[in-house]
Amino acid sequence: MTCESVAARLAAQAGMQRVPTPKAELFQCRRFVDTDLASALIALIEAGRRPSTIADDNGDSTFRTSETCDLDAGLPPVQRIEALLHTLCGIDPAYGEPLQGQRYAEGQEFKPHTDYFEPAGRDYERYCALSGNRTWTFMVYLNDVAAGGATRFRMLDKTVQPEAGKLLCWNNRLADGAVNAATLHHGMKVRKGVKYVITKWYREQAWLG
């Protein structure tokens, strides 16, 4: 399925909203995930969390301070969210990376970054030689956050507040296939409480690890 057809499919979904900007294909949908599924995914993240890492180390030890959990594809809650995402976007599951969960405690953040790998970056070949670059990002907030924790797209003048069950997704590429720098986004500091999200990335080619 092409990026254009994914965007058209998303736009046709009930409850889906496209952010009104010509700079990127960015969508959000409230109540995409129900409370029971969100709670099950949070429990899995709590059980398997570890310090998050970044691909291109920029020397800033505080650039990404969250925790990450690699979610086992064989677990029922993971299978359920994967099925929901496939039904929504229609992208061949073979192109998807394994599902990840992230946990942000008070004071933790992920400073402005892009989800795609910079073609000129030192680690581009390491991460993209087998499966190509990232195309679409699908992220779901699993809980309400007392304060902070928004996702800010500065170049799009858009800030999305965390809300239990809300889906946020975007195309990391332009129409010509080049990476879209306007998708730069900031997982802002949690000021009060804890934030849980799950993230699904898709690649240009089948995922080979």
N, C-alpha and C positions, 0 to 999 in steps of 0.2 A: 504494500500500500504506500503511495507517495505521500510526502508531507502535505501536499495540497489536499489530498483526499482525507487525510486524518483531520485536518482543520475543518473541512466541510462536515465531516461526520460528527465532530465535537459540537460544532455550531448548531447542529440539528437536534441535539439531545435536550430533552425537557429539563429546565432549570439551569442550563449552562449559560454563562454570561461571558462574552468576549470583552476584554478590556479595550476601550475605544482608542487605539493608537495604531498608526500605520507602520510603526517601527518594529513590531514583533507580533507574533501570534501567541497571545497570552489569554488563558481562560480560567474561570473559577466556577465551582458548583457547590452550593451548600448542601449539607446532609447527604453527601455521597456515601458515607460509611455510617452504619448504625452503631448505637452505643455498645452493644454486646461484642461486635467485632472489634471495635476500637479498644475496648477493655482487654480483650484477649491478646491483641497485638502489643499493647502496653506491657502486659505481663511478660511476654516473650522478650521484649526489649530490656526490661528490668533484669531478667534472668541471664541475658547474654551480652550485656553492654561492655564495651572496652573503649579506651581513648581513641578518638577519631584521628585520622591522618589526612594528609594532603599529598597530591601527586607531585607537584613542582614545589619543593621546599623553598620558600622565599626568605628564610632566615628569621621570620617573625614567629616566635614560639607561642604567641597569643592569637595567631591568625584564626585558628579553628580550635575551640576549647571544649566542644561538645563530646559526647560519647556515641559510639556506633554499635549496632548489632547486625550481624549477618543472619538473616532469617532463613531457616531450613525450609526448602521448597516442599518437603513432604508433610509438613504440619498442616492440619485442617484450616486454621485461621489464615495461613499464608496462601493456601490453595484458593480460599474463598476470595481474598482481595485480588489475587492474580486473575481470577475469573472475571471479577467485576471490571478490572482494568481492560482486559481483552475485549469484553463485550462493549465497553465504552469506546475504545479507540480503534479496534480492528487490526492493530499491528500484530504480525506473526509473533507468537511468544518466543520463537527461536531467536529473535533479534533482541530480546530483553536480557539485561543483566539480572543477577539474583537480587531479590528484594532486600532492601536495607531499612533498618530503623535507626532513628537518631533521638538522643535524649539531651536536653539542654537544662541544666540546673541554673539557679540564680547566678547572674553574672557571666554566664557562658554565651558565646556567639560564634558566628562564622562570618568573618569580615567579607567585604564585597569581592565576589568571585564569579566565574562562569562555570557552568557544568561541563561544557565541551573542553577538550584538551587543545591548548593553543598549538596550531600547526607548526609554529616556529619554536615551541618549547623543547627543552632538553630531553623531556621524557615522553615526547609524542610517539615515537616509534615503539617504545616499551609498552605503552597502553593502547595503541591504536593499530599496530601492525596486523593483528589477526582479525579484528572485527570492525575496524573503522572507528570514526568518531561518534560521539553521542548525538542523537537526533532530537528525540522528545524526552522531556522530563515530566513525570507525574508525581506529585507530592500530596500527601493527605495529612492534615493536622488531626491528631487523635484526641486532643483534649483542649478545653478552654484554659487560658493562661491568665493569672490574676493581673499581671502587668508586664508589658514588654513582649519580646519574642516575635515581633512582626517580621515579614519578609518585604524588604524594600528594593524596588527596581528604580534606582535613581534616574537613569536615562529615560525611563518611561514615565516618570513622575507618578509612580504608583506604589502605595504601601498597602500590603494585605495583612490584616490582623488574624492571628490564630483563632480558630473556632472549631470546636469538636466536630469531626466528620467532614470538614470542608476540603474539597479537592482544589488544587492549584496546579495547572499544567501549562507548558509552553514549548514552542519549537525553538531549538537552539541554532537553527540554520536560517539563512535567507533563501529566497526563491531560487537563486542560482546554485545553491548547495554550499556556499561559503558560510563560515561561522558568523553568528550575529552578536556583535559586541554589545548591543543594546539589551541583551538578556543578563547583563551583569546584575547581581542581586546580593543583598546583605541579609543574613540571618541575624537579626538584631538581638542585642542582649536581653535576656530574660531578667526583668526587674523584680518580679515576685512570683514564686511558684516554680513549676517545672513544665517544660514543653516537650511533647512527644510527637514525632512525625514518622511517616514511612515514605520512602522514596524509591521510585522505579525509573530506571533509565533504559532507553532503547538505542541501539547502534545502527550504523549504516549497513552492516552485514550480520550474519548469524553470530551469536555470542559463542566464543570458543574459550573464554576464560583468560 
